[in-house]
Structure formats: C-alpha cells, structure tokens
Amino acid sequence: MSATLVLFGGSTTGMLAWVSGTYVLGMRALPGKKVAIDTPTLLGGVHTTECDWSEIGRPGSYHPFSTFGAKGAVFWLDEDGTLVDPQVLQKIEAALNRDY
C-alpha cells in the first residue's frame, strides 16, 4: 500500500511539474536584444532562460500549454495575465508570425 501511495504521489507531482513547467512567471528585457524568461521549477524555485528575440518562434514540440519556443524549450504565456510592458506581447506575435 505504501509503494502504491508513493508511486501515485510521485507520478501526479511529476505530471503537475511537466504541465506547469512551461508557464512564464515573468519576462524582462536585457541589454542588447536579449530577453530573460522566468519559469517555475519542481521545488518551487524559479528557472531563468536567457535568449535573443530572434530565437523566439513557434514551439518545436507538442505540449498542451505552449505559446512559443526558444532555445529548444517551450513556454506558455498567459494572454489574460497582466503584462508590465504591453510591447512584449506584440514582439512575441511578430516573432511567431515571421515563421510564415
């Protein structure tokens, strides 16, 4: 019974981390056409990915929650969330549409 509970708890926690790991907690511009993207980690921390705006494009792999991809990872930007800089959404849309 203990093994079943540990397996169930571990698998549900892993799936939750997989689903929510693409959520963008914050984005900020860095000097020189770079952007920093903050996402959550399994243990409640924050993982920061730095990339150029030119690296942002359509997601390269399937994920149920993905808005854009950069550096081989997928990210989900909540479009109903509050954006400090409204130009961020415009820049991401421009980067996604340049693939066409």
C-alpha positions in Angstrom: 0.0 0.0 0.0 2.9 2.4 0.8 4.5 1.7 -2.6 1.2 2.5 -4.3 0.8 5.8 -2.5 4.4 6.8 -3.2 4.1 5.9 -6.9 0.8 7.8 -7.2 2.1 10.8 -5.3 5.3 10.9 -7.4 3.5 10.5 -10.7 0.9 13.2 -10.0 3.6 15.6 -8.8 5.7 14.9 -11.9 2.8 15.4 -14.2 1.9 18.7 -12.5 5.5 19.9 -12.8 5.5 18.9 -16.5 2.3 20.8 -17.2 3.1 23.9 -15.2 6.8 24.0 -16.1 6.2 25.9 -19.3 4.3 28.8 -17.5 6.0 32.1 -17.8 6.2 33.8 -14.4 7.9 36.9 -15.8 9.8 38.2 -18.8 12.2 41.1 -18.8 14.3 42.8 -21.5 18.1 42.6 -21.1 20.6 44.8 -22.8 21.4 44.0 -26.4 18.2 42.4 -27.8 18.0 39.7 -25.2 15.1 38.7 -23.0 15.0 36.7 -19.7 12.2 34.3 -19.2 11.4 33.0 -15.7 9.6 29.7 -15.3 8.8 27.6 -12.1 10.8 24.6 -11.0 9.7 21.4 -9.4 10.8 22.5 -5.9 9.1 25.9 -6.1 12.1 27.9 -7.4 12.5 30.0 -10.5 14.5 29.0 -13.6 15.7 31.8 -15.8 16.3 31.3 -19.5 18.1 34.0 -21.5 17.7 34.2 -25.2 17.7 36.6 -28.1 14.4 37.9 -29.5 15.5 36.3 -32.8 15.4 32.8 -31.2 11.7 33.1 -30.3 9.5 31.2 -32.7 6.8 28.6 -32.9 7.1 25.7 -30.5 9.2 22.9 -31.9 7.5 20.1 -29.9 4.0 19.2 -28.7 2.9 20.4 -25.3 -0.7 21.1 -24.3 0.3 24.5 -22.8 2.7 26.2 -25.2 2.6 29.6 -26.8 6.2 30.0 -28.1 9.5 28.2 -28.2 13.1 29.4 -27.6 16.4 27.6 -27.2 14.7 24.2 -27.6 12.2 24.7 -24.8 8.5 25.6 -24.9 6.9 28.4 -22.9 3.3 29.3 -22.1 2.5 33.0 -21.9 -0.9 33.6 -20.3 -2.5 36.1 -22.6 -5.1 37.1 -20.0 -2.4 37.9 -17.4 -1.1 41.3 -16.5 1.8 42.5 -18.6 4.1 45.3 -17.4 5.2 46.1 -20.9 2.4 45.7 -23.5 5.0 45.6 -26.3 6.2 42.2 -25.1 3.1 40.5 -26.5 3.5 42.5 -29.8 7.1 41.4 -30.1 6.2 37.7 -29.5 3.4 37.9 -32.0 5.8 39.4 -34.5 8.4 36.7 -33.8 5.8 33.9 -34.3 4.4 35.4 -37.5 7.8 35.7 -39.1 7.9 31.9 -39.5 5.2 32.1 -42.1 
